[in-house]
Amino acid sequence: MSGQQQELVVWGAGTSRTFRVHWMLAELGVIYTTKAIGPRTGETQTAEFTALNPKQKIPVIVHNDLILSESFAIMKHLRRSFLSLEYDPYQQTEKGLCEYDEIATFCLMELDATSLYVIRRHEGLAEIYGASDTAVKAARDYFLRMINSLPIPSSPKQFIWGSTFSELDILLTINLDWAKAVGIDLPNHLAQYRHWIQQRPGYKDGTSRNAA
C-alpha cells in the first residue's frame, strides 16, 4: 500500500480503545481529522454515525473509501498503510507471525475481555451491568495469574515482539495502564517496561490526541 498521505478521519476519543488508534497514528506521524465523540453520550447513536458503524461503538476510522470499526484491525491497517514503523526480519518469519497472533490474542482476550473489562462492567459501570464484588475479585486474580505467565524479558527496555515497536506494545501497555488505574500491582519487570514505553513521544502525543 502507498505510504502517501491520504484522507483519514478518526471517530472517537477518551477511551482505552480509541487511545490505541490515536497512539498508533502518533507513532506513524500521520495527519488526520478527529471527530471526538464519546461513548454513552448519545453521539454514537446518531443516524450519521450509525451509518458508519451499526454497532454504535467507537473507534471508527474512515480512510478514503474504507471504514473500520475494531481498534486492533484499525492499528494493523494503519501500520500497513503508512510505512513509518518497519518490520524486523524476525517479525516476518512464520515463527514471528505465529508469536504475533499469540500475543495479540492474549492481550485482547485474557487481559482485556476476560479480566479488565469484567472489572470495568461490575465496578466502573455497576449502574448498567450490576455490582459484583465476587466477579471483580475473580477478574483481578485472573489478570494477575495471566500477566505473570508472560515471559520475563531479558531487559525491561525490550519490546514485546521482535526488536522494533509494534501495535502489540500498544495493546500490552494500555492493559497495564488500565490495571494500575483499577489498583492492580504489576510485577516489577512489567512496571519497568510500562514506564519505559510511556517515555515514547508517541505515547505522550497519543494521550493528548485521545483527550475527550
Secondary structure, DSSP 4 states (H G I P E B T S, - for coil): ---S---EEEE--SSHHHHHHHHHHHHHT---EEE---TTSSGGGSHHHHHH-TT--S-EEEETTEEE--HHHHHHHHHHHSTTSPPPTGGGSHHHHHHHHHHHHIIIIIIIIIIIHHHIIIIITHHHH---HHHHHHHHHHHHHHHTTSPPPSSSSS-SSTTS--HHHHHHHHHHHHHHHTTPPPPHHHHHHHHHHHTSHHHHHHHHHT--
